[in-house]
Amino acid sequence: MIKVVLSEPNKKNKWLTDELGKNLATVSLWCNKVQQSSIVTLAETADNLNFNIRQLLNATKDK
């Protein structure tokens, strides 16, 4: 879901890494649903993207 949210305001993974102070590889893992961020980081991500965290938390699981 983070990947989708990033694409809407035309943001890139690199932008998010700079905003959160995280490693680009880590953010890539989140965007590709290989790994989940902590709830604290997810809240920071939502704030930086001006996005409602509930929508990130309610994202449906891929089948």
Secondary structure, DSSP 8 states (H G I E B T S, - for coil): -HHHHHHTTT--HHHHHHHHT--HHHHHHHHTTSS---HHHHHHHHHHTT--HHHHHT-----
